[in-house]
Amino acid sequence: MNGGLSKLWQKDGAKSVLASLISILIGMAVGGVIILVVGLGNKNLGLSGAWEGIRLVFGGLFSTGRNAAGQLTFGFNPTSVGNMLFRATPLILTGLSVAVAFKTGLFNIGAPGQYLMGTAATLMLALGIPTETVPAPLVWVIAFLGGMLAGALWGCIPGIVKAFLNINEVLACIMTNWIAANLVTWMFDGSDFRNLVENTKSGYIYKTSYNGVQTAKLGLDKLFPGSQVNGGIIVAIVIAILVYVLMNKTTLGYELKACGANRHAARYAGISDKRNIVLSMAIAGALSGAAASLYYLAGNTEFFWSTYQTLPATGFNGIPVALLAASNPIGVIFTGCFMSMLDIVGLQLTNLTAYNEYITDVIIAVIVYLSAFSLVIKLWLSGRGKKHKAAPAAAAAPAPAPDTPADAPDGAQDAKGGEAK
């Protein structure tokens, strides 16, 4: 048993998971301390209010409200769990987008722009193709693939300038983000896709359900009644598994990671580094576009078309999701769910206490800050592992014979040898 645990401990993946868990626990603990300090400093909250806030931070996903006596109650909350899965869907895909780029040595900070271009293509196709002549499920597939393609093409731009002009991809991604924001605004401004039916929503685009196009529930609405969850979470998980297979079990994945490890060495080995850099950013862009497609094809979400003043937070939130998962596609599934859980916790804090949801933003910030130092935490864990391994080895080392001291002079040893003869 101990041998198995020792082998597991020596694996790099185990240390990465433990480093991420340590980051999460410290972030949650910091959030609890902040809640306690704010509660003790506020007469309306006090120690009891602080205790309620701490309980919600750690178990808000399972909060069922308050009972008749005004006390917090906890249990399985299908609505909260379903909404968590719905919010996790785009986070998983943008996390995959950033993770794929990380694996190939690139920092894809352009996920928000790719997300916007995927949004525009998805909505225009889902709302523009008449379902009277084309079946709604086929329109869904076309809109989903169109969103991925738009994101891939937009992701190619920083990839091309990086590969052929050696322009830093971060700078290129920042520029393409704001170009996308203004371009999407221009495309929707004055279009027929704006919601003119509801007078108060002229700044929004119609939901895709307006054209009868929306993601199938696949029975998840029965498991999580009252929530927004749909089959998109299953699609996201399948894509994550496919990305894992691509990156770890195929020649293409090996070439992409080789370029990330050392571009010049990969070129020397006969790998086309320029092609793989562009391809990596195209895959990353397609994943961000898929995130937007699944979110807006849900049929119950609206897009605010005047986007030039802000960028979608979902694109940026993919960065901590990828960092916490150590860029592992399977790990991204769980970290995406965790980040969306914190969103639900923030809503529960706002609805059930005098706190607001920004406390969860502080928790996320601390977790992100620590996840950036995950390598340091891994090195610390590796150092502790080596010490524990060295201690038994030193204890098991055979001691020198008492009649032949290890530090005895050569003459004495020779004399002893002579007597033996």
HELIX and SHEET records of a PDB file:
HELIX    1   1 ASN A    2  GLN A   10  1                                   9    
HELIX    2   2 ASP A   12  LEU A   40  1                                  29    
HELIX    3   3 GLY A   46  GLY A   59  1                                  14    
HELIX    4   4 GLY A   60  PHE A   62  5                                   3    
HELIX    5   5 PRO A   78  LYS A  103  1                                  26    
HELIX    6   6 ALA A  111  GLY A  128  1                                  18    
HELIX    7   7 ALA A  136  LEU A  165  1                                  30    
HELIX    8   8 GLU A  169  PHE A  188  1                                  20    
HELIX    9   9 ASN A  199  LYS A  201  5                                   3    
HELIX   10  10 THR A  208  ASN A  211  5                                   4    
HELIX   11  11 LEU A  220  LEU A  223  1                                   4    
HELIX   12  12 GLY A  232  LYS A  249  1                                  18    
HELIX   13  13 THR A  251  ALA A  261  1                                  11    
HELIX   14  14 ARG A  263  TYR A  268  1                                   6    
HELIX   15  15 ASP A  273  TYR A  296  1                                  24    
HELIX   16  16 ALA A  313  LEU A  324  1                                  12    
HELIX   17  17 PRO A  329  LEU A  352  1                                  24    
HELIX   18  18 TYR A  358  SER A  371  1                                  14    
HELIX   19  19 SER A  374  ALA A  396  1                                  23    
HELIX   20  20 ASP A  410  ALA A  420  1                                  11    
SHEET    1   A 2 SER A  63  ARG A  66  0                                        
SHEET    2   A 2 LEU A  72  PHE A  74 -1                                        
SHEET    1   B 2 TYR A 204  ILE A 205  0                                        
SHEET    2   B 2 PHE A 303  PHE A 304 -1                                        
END                                                                             
